[in-house]
Structures are given as structure tokens and as C-alpha cells.
Amino acid sequence: MTIALPAGANPALVLNADYRPLSYYPLSLWSWQDTIKAVFLDRVTIVSEYDVAVRSPSFHMRLPSVVCLKNYVKPARNPAFTRFNVFLRDRFQCQYCGAREDLTFDHVIPRSRGGQTTWENVVAACSPCNLRKGSLHPADAHMWPHQMPFQPSVSDLHNNGRAFPPNYLHDSWLDYLYWDTELDP
């Protein structure tokens, strides 16, 4: 097959068998190569296509822009404890000063004082606040997070993520995203 497409071009939105995205944050996308492989393995149904095609001497196919899994994948009940998900829970802002740049994460109760690396003890923090607090207890540093850390639900992350849409949304994806948002009258 001769193809002249950039590697990140023409990703496909991947829907579960119930026609909802597998994940919103990050948005469930497959490369066009993985999507074509899934089509040939009969794991997905093509829902929508790009105006771009791949060709070989004996084959022609428009690239899928939206695919739906044939078998339902049960979503995770609890989101993974990752740096991205901590930032998403905290709306990509420092929980001490509100800054949105130079983010890292901070242990509210420092590890040197018995604090653990868990949802209930880690918050997003900018580097200056993190350095200023150091290994001090919040009371000693006079620095309390605006929002105390908690384990978010998948719904919490979805709700926060709506404020941070991906940089690129193809028109064919819009019908499958944000189904539970309020409609304009």
C-alpha cells in the first residue's frame, strides 16, 4: 500500500458499542493505521469517513473518522491515578495560588512527614508554591489548597474536561461528544 500521510493525520474517534467515546480525557483516538487494522480484523464498524483515501494496486478505502467497537468494553469505575488526571481534577491550576503555568504536584502532607502519594494527599501546584511550601505541613507553611484533594469519579473528570477540549475536533466527531450537555433552546 502506498500512502503519503503524516503519522498523526486523520485519527479516528473510537466509540464503545453503545456509541459513546471509550474515554473523553484523553479523547479515545486511534491512528489511521490502527483503525484500518481494526476494520480488517472486523473489530469495529465504520460510522463516518474522511474525504481522504488509502490505495494500493488492488485496494481502495476512505479513511474512517469515527468507528464503533463491535464488542462493548466495560468502562473503568475509578480513574487511574496519573499526573494528567490530578491536573484535570484540579482544573490545571495551582491549588495554592491559582497559577496555570509551570505545574507540578505537591504532597499536602509531605512524604517526609508520613504523607502518601494518593488522590487524597496530592494536589496540582506551581513550582514556586511547591518550593515555598517545601516539606512543611500546610499549617506551618500557612498554605492550604483551595480545594482539598479527593479521589474523583470518572464523571468529575469528564465535567472538568469539558473546559479543556482537545486542540483538534473533526466535524464528524461532534455528534458523539458531549451528549449529556444542555441543549440550546
C-alpha positions in Angstrom: 0.0 0.0 0.0 1.5 3.4 -1.0 0.4 6.1 1.5 1.7 9.7 1.9 0.0 10.7 5.1 1.7 12.2 8.2 1.7 9.7 11.1 -0.6 11.9 13.3 -3.0 12.8 10.4 -6.6 11.6 10.2 -7.1 9.9 13.6 -10.4 8.1 14.2 -12.7 8.7 17.2 -13.3 5.3 18.8 -16.7 4.7 20.3 -17.8 1.9 22.6 -20.5 -0.4 21.4 -23.0 2.0 23.0 -21.8 4.8 20.7 -20.1 6.7 23.5 -16.4 7.5 23.3 -14.2 5.0 25.2 -12.8 8.0 27.0 -13.2 11.7 26.9 -9.9 12.8 28.6 -7.8 11.9 26.9 -10.2 11.5 23.9 -10.2 8.0 22.6 -8.5 8.3 19.3 -6.7 5.7 17.1 -4.2 6.4 14.3 -5.4 5.8 10.8 -3.1 2.7 10.7 -4.6 1.2 13.9 -8.1 2.0 12.6 -7.6 0.2 9.3 -6.1 -2.8 11.1 -9.2 -3.0 13.4 -11.5 -2.7 10.3 -9.7 -5.7 8.6 -9.9 -7.7 11.8 -13.6 -7.0 12.0 -13.4 -5.4 15.4 -15.1 -2.2 14.5 -17.9 -0.7 12.4 -17.2 2.3 10.3 -19.5 5.1 11.3 -18.1 8.1 9.4 -15.2 8.7 6.9 -12.8 11.4 5.9 -12.5 12.6 2.3 -9.1 11.0 2.3 -8.4 7.5 0.9 -5.6 5.0 1.0 -4.9 3.0 -2.1 -2.9 0.0 -3.3 -3.0 -1.6 -6.8 -5.9 -3.8 -5.7 -7.4 -1.9 -2.9 -9.1 1.5 -2.2 -10.6 2.7 1.1 -11.6 6.0 2.6 -10.1 6.6 6.0 -12.6 6.2 8.9 -13.1 9.2 11.0 -15.4 7.5 13.6 -15.5 3.8 14.4 -17.6 1.9 16.8 -16.4 -1.3 18.6 -18.4 -4.4 17.9 -17.9 -5.6 21.5 -18.8 -3.5 24.5 -15.8 -2.6 26.7 -16.8 -2.0 30.3 -15.5 1.4 31.4 -13.3 1.7 34.4 -15.2 2.6 37.6 -12.4 4.7 39.0 -10.0 6.9 37.0 -6.3 6.0 37.1 -4.1 7.9 39.5 -1.9 9.8 37.0 -0.3 13.2 36.8 -2.7 14.2 34.0 -5.8 13.2 36.0 -4.6 15.1 39.1 -4.1 18.2 36.9 -7.6 17.6 35.3 -9.2 17.1 38.7 -7.6 20.4 39.9 -8.5 22.2 36.6 -4.9 22.6 35.5 -4.3 25.3 38.2 -2.1 25.6 41.3 -4.3 24.8 44.3 -2.3 27.4 46.3 -2.2 30.5 44.1 -4.3 29.7 41.1 -1.4 29.9 38.5 -1.7 27.8 35.4 1.9 27.7 34.3 4.8 25.5 35.4 2.6 22.9 37.1 3.9 20.0 39.1 2.3 18.2 42.0 2.6 18.6 45.8 2.0 16.3 48.7 -0.2 18.2 51.1 1.2 16.2 54.0 4.8 15.9 52.9 6.2 12.4 52.3 8.9 13.2 54.9 6.1 13.6 57.5 4.3 10.4 56.5 2.2 11.7 53.6 1.4 9.2 50.9 1.2 9.6 47.1 -2.6 9.1 46.9 -5.6 11.0 45.5 -6.3 12.3 49.0 -2.9 13.8 49.5 -1.7 15.1 46.1 -2.7 18.4 44.5 -1.5 20.4 41.4 0.9 23.1 42.4 3.1 25.6 40.5 6.8 25.2 41.1 7.2 28.4 43.1 4.4 27.4 45.5 5.8 23.8 45.7 9.3 25.2 46.6 7.9 27.7 49.1 5.9 25.0 50.9 8.7 22.5 50.7 8.5 19.8 53.3 6.3 21.8 55.6 2.9 20.9 56.9 0.2 23.2 55.4 -0.4 24.8 58.8 3.4 25.5 59.3 3.7 27.0 55.8 0.3 28.9 56.1 -0.6 27.3 52.7 -3.8 25.4 52.4 -5.1 24.2 49.0 -8.1 26.0 47.6 -9.7 22.6 47.1 -8.7 19.7 49.4 -7.5 16.7 47.4 -10.1 13.9 46.8 -10.5 10.8 44.7 -12.5 12.0 41.7 -15.1 9.9 39.8 -14.9 9.4 36.1 -17.9 11.9 36.0 -15.9 14.5 37.9 -13.1 14.3 35.3 -15.5 14.4 32.4 -17.2 17.5 33.8 -13.8 19.3 34.4 -12.5 18.2 31.0 -15.3 20.0 29.1 -13.4 23.2 29.9 -10.3 21.9 28.2 -11.4 20.5 24.8 -8.7 18.8 22.6 -6.9 21.0 20.1 -8.5 19.3 17.2 -12.1 18.1 16.8 -13.2 16.8 13.4 -16.7 17.8 12.5 -17.7 14.1 12.2 -16.9 13.6 15.9 -19.2 16.3 17.3 -22.3 14.2 17.1 -20.7 11.7 19.5 -19.2 14.0 22.0 -20.9 15.9 24.9 -24.2 14.0 24.6 -25.1 15.0 28.2 -24.6 18.7 27.7 -27.6 21.0 27.9 -29.1 21.9 24.5 -29.7 25.4 23.4 -33.5 26.3 23.3 
